[in-house]
């Protein structure tokens, strides 16, 4: 089931407000609650089916003035293990967004706080036939791998169809 576009924008705005960091406030505009940002944005929430079960995700990444980025993301595995990351960079090309960050919190013994993490998302558009995808997230990557990921924009991580959610790349 897909979330209606205006609902997804409102959820994305609320997610961004709830997850905003010290980069400053994120303003809301107009009745659609679209995010005010001078650059690109990659936002999404939903689930993807993996061999281990249904994986939950939520993310927002925004380009801010002065070549800065803001945002965060969280991945929750079917067994309740999770990690959260602060966005360090993003890149957008067409309907695909590459997002990377640094892990700031986890309850998984094998995930290293402070290591780099990456994923990409593809906005499949709106409507009944549209399918959004997100890749599996790579984690425990060395320092600098996040910035390399955004610069190189690889599509090597396995993509998964989004269910019960929506992805927006602008």
Sine and cosine of phi, psi and omega as CSV:
sin_phi,cos_phi,sin_psi,cos_psi,sin_omega,cos_omega
0.00,0.00,0.72,-0.69,-0.01,-1.00
-0.98,-0.18,0.55,-0.84,0.05,-1.00
-1.00,0.09,0.66,-0.75,0.04,-1.00
-0.86,0.51,0.57,-0.82,-0.09,-1.00
-0.80,0.60,-0.74,0.68,-0.03,-1.00
-0.91,0.41,-0.56,0.83,0.07,-1.00
-0.92,0.40,-0.67,0.74,0.01,-1.00
-0.90,0.44,-0.64,0.77,0.04,-1.00
-0.90,0.44,-0.68,0.73,0.03,-1.00
-0.90,0.43,-0.68,0.73,0.04,-1.00
-0.89,0.45,-0.66,0.75,0.04,-1.00
-0.89,0.46,-0.65,0.76,0.03,-1.00
-0.91,0.42,-0.69,0.72,0.03,-1.00
-0.90,0.43,-0.65,0.76,0.05,-1.00
-0.88,0.47,-0.70,0.72,0.00,-1.00
-0.89,0.45,-0.66,0.75,0.03,-1.00
-0.92,0.40,-0.67,0.74,-0.03,-1.00
-0.93,0.37,-0.49,0.87,-0.09,-1.00
-0.96,-0.29,0.08,1.00,-0.10,-1.00
-0.89,0.45,0.49,-0.87,-0.04,-1.00
-0.93,-0.38,-0.30,-0.95,-0.11,-0.99
-0.95,0.30,0.04,1.00,0.00,-1.00
-0.93,0.36,-0.14,0.99,0.04,-1.00
0.90,-0.44,0.17,-0.99,-0.05,-1.00
-0.94,0.35,0.46,-0.89,0.08,-1.00
-0.95,-0.32,0.87,-0.49,-0.08,-1.00
-0.99,0.12,0.48,-0.88,0.09,-1.00
-0.97,-0.26,0.52,-0.86,-0.02,-1.00
-0.74,-0.68,0.55,-0.83,0.15,-0.99
0.81,0.59,0.01,-1.00,-0.05,-1.00
-0.95,0.32,-0.30,0.95,-0.01,-1.00
-1.00,0.06,-0.08,1.00,-0.02,-1.00
0.83,0.56,0.59,0.81,0.07,-1.00
-0.92,0.39,0.51,-0.86,0.00,-1.00
-0.97,0.23,0.67,-0.74,0.08,-1.00
-1.00,-0.03,0.93,-0.37,0.03,-1.00
-0.46,-0.89,0.63,-0.78,-0.07,-1.00
-0.96,0.28,-0.33,0.94,-0.07,-1.00
-0.88,-0.47,-0.51,-0.86,-0.03,-1.00
-0.97,0.25,0.30,-0.96,0.13,-0.99
-0.58,-0.81,0.58,-0.81,0.07,-1.00
-0.74,-0.67,0.92,-0.39,-0.03,-1.00
-0.75,-0.67,0.47,-0.88,0.03,-1.00
-0.07,-1.00,0.33,-0.94,0.08,-1.00
-0.41,-0.91,0.52,-0.86,0.03,-1.00
0.43,-0.90,-0.44,-0.90,-0.03,-1.00
-0.69,-0.72,0.43,-0.90,0.16,-0.99
-0.73,-0.68,0.58,-0.81,0.01,-1.00
-1.00,0.02,0.81,-0.58,0.07,-1.00
-0.87,-0.50,0.13,-0.99,0.05,-1.00
-0.86,0.51,-0.50,0.87,-0.02,-1.00
-1.00,0.09,-0.15,0.99,-0.02,-1.00
0.78,-0.62,-0.24,-0.97,-0.07,-1.00
-0.99,0.17,0.85,-0.52,0.00,-1.00
-0.97,-0.23,0.73,-0.69,-0.02,-1.00
-0.98,-0.18,0.57,-0.82,0.05,-1.00
-0.59,-0.81,0.43,-0.90,0.18,-0.98
-0.49,-0.87,0.65,-0.76,-0.01,-1.00
-0.41,-0.91,0.46,-0.89,0.20,-0.98
-0.53,-0.85,0.72,-0.69,0.03,-1.00
-0.65,-0.76,0.78,-0.63,-0.08,-1.00
-0.76,-0.64,0.64,-0.77,0.18,-0.98
-1.00,0.07,0.75,-0.66,0.00,-1.00
-0.91,-0.42,0.20,-0.98,0.04,-1.00
-0.84,0.54,0.48,-0.88,0.05,-1.00
0.97,0.25,0.48,0.88,0.03,-1.00
0.86,0.51,0.51,0.86,0.05,-1.00
-0.99,-0.15,0.34,-0.94,0.10,-0.99
-0.80,-0.60,0.37,-0.93,0.04,-1.00
-0.60,-0.80,0.48,-0.88,0.10,-1.00
0.59,-0.80,-0.04,-1.00,0.01,-1.00
-0.36,-0.93,0.23,-0.97,0.14,-0.99
-0.50,-0.87,0.37,-0.93,-0.02,-1.00
-0.64,-0.77,0.69,-0.73,0.07,-1.00
-0.85,-0.53,0.78,-0.63,0.03,-1.00
-0.87,-0.50,0.85,-0.52,0.00,-1.00
-0.99,0.16,0.31,-0.95,-0.03,-1.00
-0.84,0.54,-0.46,0.89,-0.02,-1.00
-1.00,0.04,0.11,0.99,0.04,-1.00
1.00,-0.03,-0.14,0.99,0.08,-1.00
-0.94,0.33,0.56,-0.83,-0.04,-1.00
-0.55,-0.84,0.25,-0.97,0.28,-0.96
-0.59,-0.81,0.51,-0.86,0.05,-1.00
-0.86,-0.51,0.56,-0.83,-0.02,-1.00
-0.68,-0.73,0.51,-0.86,0.16,-0.99
-1.00,-0.09,0.75,-0.66,-0.03,-1.00
-0.94,0.35,0.75,-0.66,0.06,-1.00
-0.94,-0.34,-0.38,0.93,0.04,-1.00
-0.29,-0.96,0.33,-0.94,0.14,-0.99
-0.50,-0.87,0.42,-0.91,0.07,-1.00
-0.64,-0.77,0.59,-0.81,0.01,-1.00
-0.76,-0.65,0.72,-0.69,0.10,-0.99
-0.64,-0.77,0.93,-0.38,-0.06,-1.00
0.89,0.46,-0.82,-0.57,-0.03,-1.00
-0.99,-0.15,0.25,0.97,-0.03,-1.00
-0.90,-0.43,0.71,-0.70,0.05,-1.00
-0.84,-0.55,0.74,-0.67,0.07,-1.00
-0.97,-0.25,0.79,-0.61,-0.06,-1.00
-0.79,-0.62,0.67,-0.74,0.03,-1.00
-0.64,-0.77,0.37,-0.93,-0.02,-1.00
-0.29,-0.96,-0.20,-0.98,0.03,-1.00
-0.86,-0.50,0.77,-0.64,-0.03,-1.00
-0.92,0.38,0.80,-0.60,-0.02,-1.00
-0.93,-0.36,-0.34,0.94,-0.02,-1.00
-0.41,-0.91,0.53,-0.85,0.04,-1.00
-0.28,-0.96,0.37,-0.93,0.18,-0.98
-0.89,-0.46,0.21,0.98,-0.01,-1.00
-0.99,-0.16,0.84,-0.55,-0.06,-1.00
-0.85,0.52,-0.53,0.85,-0.07,-1.00
-1.00,0.06,-0.03,1.00,-0.02,-1.00
-0.98,-0.19,0.76,-0.65,-0.10,-0.99
-0.99,-0.14,0.90,-0.44,0.10,-1.00
-0.89,0.46,0.71,-0.70,-0.03,-1.00
0.99,-0.12,-0.23,0.97,0.03,-1.00
-0.99,0.13,0.29,-0.96,-0.01,-1.00
-0.99,0.13,0.45,-0.89,0.03,-1.00
-0.60,-0.80,0.51,-0.86,-0.07,-1.00
-0.58,-0.81,0.42,-0.91,0.18,-0.98
-0.29,-0.96,0.21,-0.98,0.13,-0.99
-0.74,-0.67,0.37,-0.93,-0.02,-1.00
-0.72,-0.70,0.59,-0.81,0.02,-1.00
-0.84,-0.54,0.84,-0.55,0.03,-1.00
-1.00,0.09,0.93,-0.36,-0.02,-1.00
-0.99,0.12,0.06,1.00,-0.01,-1.00
1.00,-0.08,-0.22,-0.98,-0.05,-1.00
-0.90,-0.44,0.35,-0.94,0.04,-1.00
0.94,-0.33,0.21,-0.98,-0.10,-1.00
-0.88,0.48,-0.51,0.86,-0.03,-1.00
-1.00,-0.01,-0.18,0.98,-0.06,-1.00
-0.96,0.29,0.65,-0.76,0.04,-1.00
-0.77,-0.63,0.89,-0.46,0.12,-0.99
-1.00,0.07,0.44,-0.90,0.07,-1.00
-0.70,-0.72,0.48,-0.88,0.18,-0.98
-0.74,-0.68,0.52,-0.86,0.03,-1.00
-1.00,0.09,0.28,-0.96,0.23,-0.97
-0.88,0.47,0.48,-0.88,0.01,-1.00
-1.00,-0.04,0.75,-0.67,0.15,-0.99
-1.00,0.08,0.55,-0.84,0.01,-1.00
-0.55,-0.84,0.11,-0.99,-0.08,-1.00
0.87,0.49,0.54,0.84,0.02,-1.00
-1.00,0.07,0.44,-0.90,-0.03,-1.00
-0.95,0.32,0.30,-0.95,0.06,-1.00
-0.81,0.58,0.71,-0.71,0.00,-1.00
1.00,-0.07,-0.32,0.95,0.01,-1.00
-0.91,0.42,-0.49,0.87,0.03,-1.00
-0.90,0.44,-0.75,0.66,-0.01,-1.00
-0.92,0.39,-0.60,0.80,0.07,-1.00
-0.88,0.48,-0.67,0.74,-0.01,-1.00
-0.86,0.51,-0.73,0.68,-0.01,-1.00
-0.92,0.38,-0.56,0.83,0.00,-1.00
-0.96,0.27,-0.64,0.77,-0.08,-1.00
-1.00,0.03,-0.46,0.89,0.06,-1.00
0.82,0.57,0.81,0.59,0.00,-1.00
-0.97,0.24,0.39,-0.92,0.07,-1.00
-0.87,-0.50,0.66,0.75,-0.09,-1.00
-1.00,0.03,-0.43,0.90,0.01,-1.00
-0.94,0.34,0.61,-0.80,-0.03,-1.00
-0.89,0.45,0.80,-0.60,0.05,-1.00
-1.00,0.08,0.56,-0.83,0.02,-1.00
-0.75,-0.66,0.62,-0.79,0.01,-1.00
-0.94,0.34,0.68,-0.73,0.03,-1.00
-0.99,0.15,0.73,-0.69,0.13,-0.99
-0.86,-0.50,0.48,-0.88,0.04,-1.00
0.75,0.66,0.75,0.66,0.00,-1.00
-0.10,-0.99,-0.22,-0.98,-0.03,-1.00
-0.39,-0.92,0.50,-0.86,0.07,-1.00
-0.83,-0.56,0.69,-0.72,0.08,-1.00
-0.80,-0.60,0.82,-0.58,0.05,-1.00
-0.86,-0.51,0.87,-0.50,-0.02,-1.00
-0.69,-0.73,0.00,0.00,0.00,0.00
